[in-house]
């Protein structure tokens, strides 16, 4: 049954909360700023910042902070989030230690109680696909939530673009540009591992933008033989170097996703290492074909961009999109449209039910024009 607090019309909202859940992402502070300025200056509301994602709705008074137009002054260009984030907090499966043992608890009653204690008419939840799933379930229980999609992976279903993606692509593209000069100077093949757990948007966009020779994405399992033959062509041509961009979730045909650590715990397994794994496969393929050192024998080096893609100053595009999303989220609250997420379709802002966006990650369609363009640019896709 819906708690009494959440039956009030949100047109009467006077006090809203905002939190940033999941991993950090360029543009989070721009959303916070837009939420605060729109709520305060346009509607005259109070805004409460909830610290460290959903952890802030499980803790005590120390886990919140009053946000004013003064407190968000100068944060537009800052990376990270002034509210902090907790990437692994799930109120439905909350981890707690008791007598040295790790137990999982459902603390959602505390979350609902905390929203009431704070007298919040709505909470703007900023996060990725996992966060939107949690928001959907909490809203089904009566929590007055509005979602804002963020992720550098660009994999939140329902929106064409998430803020943070443009910045990540720019960082990856710049890295490819820099590595290309090193590859050309030393006649090497450079493997650039970028983020992308379930989707290859960063790899595909940065690979095309950086003129990569090979781009590998999770949506399309790769054949090592195809990559090897493409590299042979590269080193037989004038350039005598090659750039391979691989998303961290990519995997070989008939193989499995590569994890950095070999733990059996699903929660503690971390993606990463596909770059090194691919380099080993290619080295093995070289040894099978070559006897001694020949002109076709070349070094393969790996660069893992990792969290550098998530940090730092957001691009102009992400600042604008994040600001639009933040202001739109407050408008949703003002019009009583709770349980929804703001989204971008083409160039138009819209919104849709959280139940619609929290189903599965948004992946790269294999028939999209950018895939076709990559093939026409002679980029091998595995």
C-alpha positions in Angstrom: 0.0 0.0 0.0 1.3 3.5 -0.9 2.5 5.4 2.2 0.3 8.4 3.1 3.0 11.0 2.3 3.2 9.9 -1.3 -0.5 10.4 -2.1 -0.2 14.2 -2.2 -0.2 16.0 -5.5 3.3 17.0 -6.4 2.0 20.4 -7.8 2.1 21.3 -4.1 5.7 20.3 -3.8 7.8 22.4 -1.5 10.8 20.3 -0.8 12.6 17.9 -3.1 15.8 15.8 -2.8 18.5 14.9 -5.3 21.0 12.1 -5.3 23.7 10.7 -7.6 23.9 6.9 -7.6 26.2 4.5 -9.4 29.6 5.4 -10.7 30.8 9.0 -11.2 30.3 10.6 -14.6 31.2 13.9 -16.2 28.1 16.2 -15.9 26.7 15.1 -12.6 27.4 18.4 -11.0 25.7 20.2 -13.9 22.5 18.2 -13.3 22.7 19.0 -9.5 23.1 22.7 -10.3 20.2 22.7 -12.8 17.9 20.9 -10.3 18.7 23.4 -7.6 18.5 26.6 -9.6 15.3 25.5 -11.4 13.6 24.4 -8.1 14.7 27.5 -6.1 14.5 30.2 -8.7 11.4 29.1 -10.7 9.3 27.3 -8.1 10.6 28.6 -4.7 11.2 25.1 -3.4 13.8 23.8 -0.9 16.3 21.3 -2.2 18.0 18.6 -0.1 21.2 17.0 -1.3 21.4 13.3 -0.4 24.9 12.1 0.0 26.5 9.0 -1.4 23.6 7.7 -3.5 21.0 5.5 -1.9 23.3 5.2 1.2 22.1 8.7 2.1 18.5 7.4 2.4 19.7 4.6 4.7 21.7 6.7 7.1 21.0 9.6 9.5 20.8 13.3 9.3 24.5 13.6 8.6 23.9 12.0 5.2 22.1 15.1 3.8 23.0 18.7 3.0 20.8 21.7 2.2 21.5 22.9 -1.4 21.1 26.5 -2.3 21.9 28.6 -5.4 25.0 29.7 -3.5 26.2 26.2 -2.8 26.0 25.2 -6.4 27.9 28.2 -7.6 30.9 27.3 -9.8 30.2 23.5 -10.0 29.1 23.4 -13.6 32.5 22.5 -15.0 33.5 20.2 -12.1 33.9 16.5 -12.7 32.6 13.9 -10.2 29.7 14.8 -7.9 29.6 17.1 -4.9 27.2 14.8 -3.3 29.3 11.6 -3.6 28.2 8.3 -5.1 28.0 4.7 -4.1 28.2 2.4 -7.1 27.2 -0.8 -5.3 24.4 0.2 -3.0 21.1 -1.5 -3.6 18.5 -1.0 -1.0 16.9 -4.3 -1.9 20.2 -6.2 -1.4 22.1 -4.0 1.1 25.4 -5.4 2.3 26.1 -5.4 6.0 28.7 -7.1 8.2 27.6 -8.9 11.3 30.1 -10.7 13.5 32.5 -11.0 10.6 29.9 -12.4 8.2 28.5 -10.6 5.1 24.7 -10.6 5.0 22.3 -9.1 2.5 19.3 -7.1 3.8 16.2 -5.5 2.3 16.4 -1.9 3.7 13.7 -0.4 1.4 11.4 0.2 4.4 14.1 2.5 5.8 14.4 4.3 2.5 10.7 5.1 2.4 10.8 6.1 6.1 13.8 8.3 5.5 12.0 10.2 2.6 9.1 10.8 5.0 11.5 12.0 7.8 13.0 14.5 5.4 9.6 15.6 4.3 10.5 15.2 0.6 7.7 15.6 -1.9 10.0 14.0 -4.6 13.5 12.8 -5.1 15.4 13.3 -8.3 17.5 10.1 -8.8 20.5 10.5 -11.2 22.0 7.2 -12.4 22.5 4.5 -15.0 20.4 1.5 -16.0 20.9 -0.3 -12.6 19.9 2.8 -10.7 16.8 3.3 -12.9 15.8 -0.3 -12.1 16.1 0.4 -8.4 14.1 3.6 -8.8 11.4 1.8 -10.7 11.0 -0.7 -7.9 11.0 1.9 -5.2 8.4 3.9 -7.1 6.2 0.8 -7.3 6.4 0.8 -3.5 5.2 4.4 -3.3 8.5 6.4 -3.4 8.0 9.7 -5.3 10.9 9.5 -7.7 12.0 11.0 -11.0 14.9 9.6 -12.9 17.7 11.3 -14.8 19.9 9.0 -17.0 23.6 9.2 -16.8 26.3 6.9 -18.0 29.4 7.2 -20.1 28.5 3.9 -21.7 25.4 5.4 -23.3 23.4 2.2 -22.5 20.4 3.5 -20.6 17.3 2.3 -22.6 14.8 4.9 -23.6 17.2 7.9 -24.3 19.2 8.3 -27.5 22.1 9.9 -25.5 23.1 10.0 -21.8 25.3 12.8 -20.5 28.9 11.7 -19.9 29.1 9.8 -23.1 30.4 12.7 -25.2 33.1 13.5 -22.7 34.2 9.8 -22.6 34.3 9.5 -26.4 36.4 12.7 -26.5 38.9 11.4 -24.0 39.1 8.0 -25.8 39.5 9.7 -29.2 42.3 11.9 -27.9 44.1 8.9 -26.5 43.8 7.1 -29.8 45.3 10.2 -31.6 48.2 10.2 -29.2 48.8 6.4 -29.4 48.7 6.6 -33.2 51.9 8.7 -33.4 53.7 6.3 -31.1 52.4 3.3 -33.1 53.6 4.8 -36.3 57.0 5.8 -34.9 57.8 2.3 -33.6 55.7 0.3 -36.2 53.6 -1.3 -33.5 50.0 -2.5 -33.1 48.3 -0.6 -30.2 45.3 -2.0 -28.4 43.2 0.6 -26.7 40.8 -0.9 -24.1 37.9 1.4 -23.4 34.8 1.1 -21.1 31.7 -0.6 -22.3 30.3 -3.5 -20.2 27.3 -4.5 -22.3 27.5 -2.0 -25.2 30.1 -0.8 -27.5 29.1 2.8 -28.0 32.3 4.3 -26.7 34.5 1.9 -28.7 32.5 2.4 -31.9 32.3 6.2 -31.8 35.9 6.7 -30.7 37.2 4.1 -33.1 35.5 5.8 -36.0 36.5 9.3 -34.8 40.1 8.1 -34.3 40.4 6.2 -37.5 41.0 2.8 -35.9 41.8 -0.2 -38.0 39.9 -2.6 -35.8 36.9 -1.9 -33.4 35.6 -4.7 -31.2 32.3 -4.4 -29.3 30.3 -6.7 -27.0 27.4 -6.9 -29.5 29.6 -8.7 -32.1 31.9 -11.6 -30.9 35.3 -11.3 -32.6 37.3 -13.9 -34.6 41.0 -13.6 -33.8 41.9 -14.8 -37.3 40.0 -11.9 -38.8 41.9 -9.4 -36.6 45.2 -11.0 -37.4 44.7 -10.8 -41.1 43.6 -7.2 -40.8 46.9 -6.4 -38.9 48.9 -8.3 -41.6 47.4 -5.9 -44.2 48.2 -2.9 -42.0 51.9 -3.8 -41.7 52.2 -4.7 -45.4 51.0 -1.2 -46.3 52.9 2.1 -46.0 51.6 2.9 -42.4 53.2 -0.2 -40.9 51.2 0.3 -37.7 47.7 -0.4 -36.4 45.2 0.7 -33.8 42.7 -1.7 -32.2 39.9 -0.3 -30.0 38.2 -2.8 -27.8 35.4 -2.4 -25.4 36.0 -4.1 -22.0 32.9 -6.3 -22.5 34.0 -7.6 -25.9 34.8 -11.4 -26.2 35.9 -13.9 -28.8 33.6 -16.2 -30.8 32.9 -19.2 -28.6 34.5 -17.6 -25.6 33.5 -15.6 -22.6 33.7 -12.1 -21.2 37.1 -11.5 -19.6 37.3 -10.4 -16.0 40.2 -8.7 -14.2 39.9 -10.8 -11.1 39.1 -14.5 -11.0 36.7 -14.5 -8.0 33.6 -16.6 -8.0 31.6 -13.8 -6.4 29.4 -12.1 -9.1 29.4 -8.9 -7.1 33.2 -8.6 -6.8 34.0 -9.6 -10.4 35.3 -6.7 -12.4 35.4 -6.4 -16.1 38.8 -5.7 -17.6 41.7 -7.4 -19.2 40.3 -8.0 -22.6 43.1 -5.9 -24.1 45.9 -8.1 -22.6 43.9 -11.2 -23.5 43.6 -10.2 -27.1 47.3 -9.3 -27.2 48.1 -12.8 -26.0 45.8 -14.4 -28.6 47.5 -12.3 -31.4 51.0 -13.1 -30.1 50.1 -16.8 -30.2 48.8 -16.5 -33.7 52.0 -14.8 -34.7 54.1 -17.6 -33.3 52.1 -20.1 -35.2 52.8 -18.5 -38.5 56.3 -17.0 -38.2 59.7 -18.6 -37.8 62.2 -16.1 -36.6 61.9 -12.4 -37.0 60.5 -11.2 -40.3 59.1 -7.9 -41.6 55.7 -9.2 -40.4 56.8 -9.7 -36.8 55.6 -6.6 -34.9 55.1 -5.6 -31.3 51.7 -5.4 -29.8 51.2 -3.0 -26.9 48.1 -2.5 -24.7 46.7 0.7 -23.1 43.8 0.5 -20.7 42.0 3.9 -20.3 39.9 2.7 -17.4 38.5 5.3 -15.1 40.2 8.2 -16.8 37.2 8.2 -19.1 34.9 9.0 -16.2 36.8 11.8 -14.6 37.6 15.4 -15.3 35.8 18.3 -16.8 32.6 17.5 -18.8 32.5 18.6 -22.5 30.3 21.5 -23.6 27.8 19.0 -25.1 27.5 17.1 -21.8 27.2 20.3 -19.8 24.3 21.5 -21.9 22.6 18.0 -21.9 23.0 17.6 -18.2 21.6 21.1 -17.6 18.6 20.3 -19.8 18.0 17.0 -18.0 18.2 18.6 -14.5 15.7 21.4 -15.4 13.4 18.9 -17.1 13.4 16.6 -14.0 12.1 19.5 -11.8 9.4 20.3 -14.4 8.2 16.7 -14.2 7.9 17.1 -10.4 6.0 20.4 -10.9 3.5 18.7 -13.2 3.0 15.7 -11.0 4.7 13.3 -13.4 6.4 11.0 -10.9 7.8 7.6 -11.7 9.2 8.8 -15.0 12.6 9.4 -16.5 13.7 12.4 -18.7 15.1 11.3 -22.0 16.4 12.7 -25.3 14.9 11.6 -28.6 16.7 13.2 -31.5 17.0 16.8 -30.4 13.8 16.8 -28.3 13.5 16.3 -24.6 10.8 13.9 -23.5 10.0 11.6 -20.6 8.8 8.0 -20.2 7.8 5.6 -17.4 10.6 4.1 -15.3 9.0 0.7 -16.0 9.8 1.3 -19.7 13.5 2.2 -19.3 14.6 -0.3 -16.7 14.3 -3.5 -18.7 17.7 -4.0 -20.4 20.8 -2.1 -21.4 20.7 -0.2 -24.7 23.1 -1.9 -27.0 24.5 -1.0 -30.5 22.1 -2.2 -33.2 24.2 -4.2 -35.7 22.2 -2.6 -38.6 22.8 1.0 -37.5 24.4 3.4 -40.0 27.6 3.8 -37.9 28.3 0.1 -38.2 27.8 0.4 -41.9 30.0 3.5 -42.0 32.8 1.7 -40.1 32.8 -1.2 -42.6 32.9 1.3 -45.5 35.9 3.0 -43.8 37.6 -0.4 -43.9 37.4 -0.8 -40.1 37.4 -4.5 -39.1 34.7 -5.3 -36.6 35.8 -8.8 -35.7 
